Amino acid sequence: MSWDLLGHEWAASLLKQHITHGDVRHAYLFSGAPGIGRRSLALAFAQAVNCQSPKEPGVPCGECRLCKLTEKMQHPDLSIVEADSEGGMLKVDQIRALQRSVMLSPYEAKFRVALLLNFQRANANAQNALLKTLEEAPKQVILLLTADSPDNLLPTIASRCEILRLRPVAIEKLQESLQSRWNYDPEKSALLAHLANGRTGLAMRMAADPDLVEKRAAWVDELLRLMPLNIRERFAAAEPLSKNRDQLRLTLQTWLSIGRDLLLAANGQSEYLTNQDHAEDIRALAMKLSGEQMVELLNSVDHSLEILESNANLKLLLENLLLTIPRTK
């Protein structure tokens, strides 16, 4: 891992300046969509502030013991705080445990670094507890938070952090980099770049794990299969989806991308589809639905995703969604 982070060169440059000028902040918030590279950037920064043999000021070597353990998130001076499960909440007890650990002197590094992943999942008590840590942490402690948006955190938390808002890379640029830097063929590069929607981290995860692409294709097929069915048939067919919160979230995120693709296809913009490998199916479906039905599908899935984050009953959530998804013939 290094500062070679596609699309986030500006953020890497800023963080490098903070290190070289001795102006490292006590807390940073890396915000942006999941898969955009928030954790990768935070870990690269953690390497850079503590590297034992930097290539130059602010540039980690990536080879020393500290750099390698940091990349693996296993260094004793790096604390990782995250929810117990993908869809779970980050709890106040975890923040209290962090408070105790950051009061200790670093074991061998210059800084003790705490990485709080997906902090938008912290409940109110946990966020309030972190506020005390932000105000009282020792000088040798750096807190790194990742979250979808600063708006999902308490204003008192966000205001005490240096905020770096990460944006997606242009799909064409990501596709080109997948070919030139990672030697993927043009067809695979195009598919991954569109599926990731410009999110570099997600593109790399899908490239490393082909099962993710296959599962996503199955979730697309599931929606296409459900739409012609009546309500009773939909409930029966979708029953397995209500058994796993994490899988349901990924399924709904895929369905949300289908809703966006339908609107693009209806407006003759198929070249911008996320699900390029289902372009023919999406164009055919767009011809069967009205614009109002497409918007209804998009809004219903988006609303269901919001409810899902509040620990709603999965079966009830899914059934309510299936009642609103337009039926095709």
N, C-alpha and C positions, 0 to 999 in steps of 0.2 A: 504494500500500500504506500502511496506517496501523494504529492500534490497533483499528480497527473489525473485530474478528475474532469471528464468531459462535460462542458457546459457550465461548470462552476469555477472557472479560472479566476473570475473576479473575486469570489469569496476566498479562494486559496491565497490570492495575492494580498488581500486585506489581513488575513490571519497571519501570514508570513511577516507582514510589516509590524503587526503587534508584537511578535516574538523578537524580531531584530531590533526594534526600538525600545524593548523592555516595557511595553505598554499592554501586557496581557490583562484582559478584563477578568473579573472574578466569576462571571457567569455569561454564557452564550446560549442563545436559542436558535436552533436550526429548524426552520419551518418550511413546509412544502408537502406535496402529495406523497403518500407512501410509495416507496420504490424510486424516489427521485435522487437519492444519494445522501440523505441527511446523516445516517449513521456512518457511512464511509468517510464523509468530510470530517465528522467529529472525531473519528478514530485517527485519521491522518493528522489532525491538529494535536491530539493527545500524543502521538508519536513525535511530532515536531517539537513540542515543548519539553519533552523528556529524553530525546535521543542522546545516546552516549557518544556517538561519532557522527555528528551531522555533516552532510556533504558541504554545506555552507550554512551560515546563520539562518535558522528558520526552515531548513530543508532536511527532513529525516533521512538517515541512510537506508532504512528498511531492512538492515542486515544484523544489527546488534541485538543482543538478548532482549533488551527492553522493547525495541521496535517489533520484534517477532511476537513477543508475548502480548503486547498491546493489540496487534492485529488480530490475534486469536481471542482477545478479551479475557486474558488469563493473568495479567500482571498484578502482583499484590497491591500496587499503588493505584490500580484502576478499579473503581467500584461500579458495578452494573446494576441499575435499578429498573425493573420493568414488571408489567403485570404477569401473574403466574401462568396465564394462558393467553392465546391470541386475542380472544374477545373479552378477557377479564378486566377488572379494575385494579389500578395501582392503589395500594392502601396505606393508611397512615402509619401502621407498624413498620412498613418498609422504609419510610422516611425517617422514623425515629432510629431505626438501626443504622441508617446512613449518617445521621447526626452524630452518633457515637463514633463511627469509623473515621469521619473527616476530622475529628478533634485529635486524632493520633498523628504523629509526625510521619512523613513519608518513609517507607522502608528503605528504598534505595534511589528513588527518582527525585528530581528537583521539585516536582509538584505531585500532590495527590489529586487525581482526577476522578470525578464522579460523572458517569454517563447515565442520564435518566431518559429512557427510550419511550416514545409515544406518550409523553406526559399529559396529553389531552385526556388520557384514560385515568388520570388520578382523580379520586373523589375530592370533595371540598375540604375534608379534614386533612387529607394528604397535602393538598396544595397550600393550605394555611400553615401546615407544619414546615413545609419547605421554605416558606417566607422567612421563618426564623433563621434557617440555615443560611439563606442568602444574605441576611443582615449580620450574622455573627460568625461566619466561616473564617478560619485562619487565612493568612495571606498566601500560604503555600497550597491552598485548595482552589481548584477550578471546577465549576459546575457546568456541564454541557447537557442541555435539554434538547430533545427533538419533539416536534409536534406538527400536526397538520396545519395549524394556523395559530398565531398569537391570540386571535379572538376566542379560541377555545380554552384559554387559560385565564386565571384571575388577572385583572389589570395590574395588580400589585406585583405579580410574578413577572409578567412580560416587561414591565417598566424597569425592572432591575437587571435585565439581561441585554446584552448586545445582540440584536436580532439580525439574522441573515436569512433573507427570504429566497429560497431556491426555486428556480423556474424550470419547466421542461425544456429540453433541447429541441431545436427544429428537427422534425422527423427525417428530413433529407440529410441533415448533418449527422444524426445518429446512425442512419443507414450507411452513410459513407464511412463512418468510423468503425462500424461493425465489420465492414469489408476490409478496410485498409489496416486497422490496428489489431483486429482479432481474426482476420482471414476467414470470415464467413462468406459463403457464396451469395450472389446478389439476391436470389429468391428468398433465402432464409433471412438475410439482413433486412429486406423490405418487410417481411412478415413480422419479425421481432420488433422492428422500429415502430410499426403501426400498432401492434398489440400493446407495446409499452407506452405508446402515446407520448414519446419523447422523454420517458423516465429511464435514465441510463441504468440505474441499479436494477430495476425490474427487467430490463432487456437482458442484462448479464445473468440474472438469476434464471430466466427462461432458457437462455442459451446453455447454461450449465446443467439444467434439469429439464430434459425434453418432456417429462411427465406433466409439467405445468402447462405446456402448450396443448397436450392431449386432453388434459382435464378441462381446460378452457373451451376447447372445441366441443367436448361433451356437454358442457353447460349451455353453450349456444344451441346445440341440438335439442336439449331438454326443453328450452323455451319454445322452439319451433314445433316440437311435438305436442306441447301442452295447448297451444293456442287454438287448434280446431276442436278441442274436447269440450264437453259440457262440464258443469260445475262438479258434479259427483265424480266424473272421470278424472278431472283435474286433481281433486282432493286425494283420490286414491293413488294416482300416479306420482304425485309430489310428496307423499307421506315420508319417504326416506330423507328428503331435504330438511325436515323439521327435527332431525335427530342430532345434528351437529351444528353448533353456532358458527364455528369458523368456516366450515364448508358452505353454509348458507350465505355468509357474508361474501365469500368469493363468488358464489353463484349469482347473487344479486348485483355485484359489481360488474360481472360479465353481462347480465341482462341490461344493466344501465347503458353499457357501451352499445348494445344492440339498439336500444331506443334512440341514441344519438345517431347511429349509423342509418336508421330508417329515415330520419329527417334529412340527412345528407343525400341519401339515394333518391328520395322524393324530389329533391331540388337539383338533381343531375350532377351531384358532386361525389360520385362513387370513388374517385381517386383518393379521397380523404378518409375513406372508411377505416375504422380501427380493425375490424374483423375481415381483413382482405381475403382470407381463405374461405369465407362464407359470402362473398360479394354477390354471387348469383342468387343465393337463397334470400339475401336481404333485399335485393332489387325486386324479386318476385313478391315478397311479403309487403313491400312498400306499395305495390300496385293494388293490394287488397285492402289497405287501410286508408282511412281519411287522415288529414292532417291533425284533426282533433283527437283521433284515436292514438296516433303516435305520441302526441304530447301527453295524453292521459297515461299511456304506458310509461313514458319517461318519468313523469311526476310521481306515479304510484310506486315505482321501484325506488326512486330517490327517497321518498318519504319512508318507505319500509326500511331502508338502510339507516336512516336517522333513528327510527324506533328501535332497531336492532341494538344500537349502542346503549340503550337504556335498560338492558337486561329484560326485554319483553319476552312473553311466552312465545316460543318459536312456532308452535303449531297454529296458534291464533293469528300471529303475524302473517304467516304464509297463507293461511286460508283467506284472510282479509285481502291480501294482495291478489290472489287468484280470482277473487270476485271482481276485481277491477280491470284485470288484463283483458283487452279486447279479444273477442272470439272471431276466428277466421273460418271460412268455408272451404 
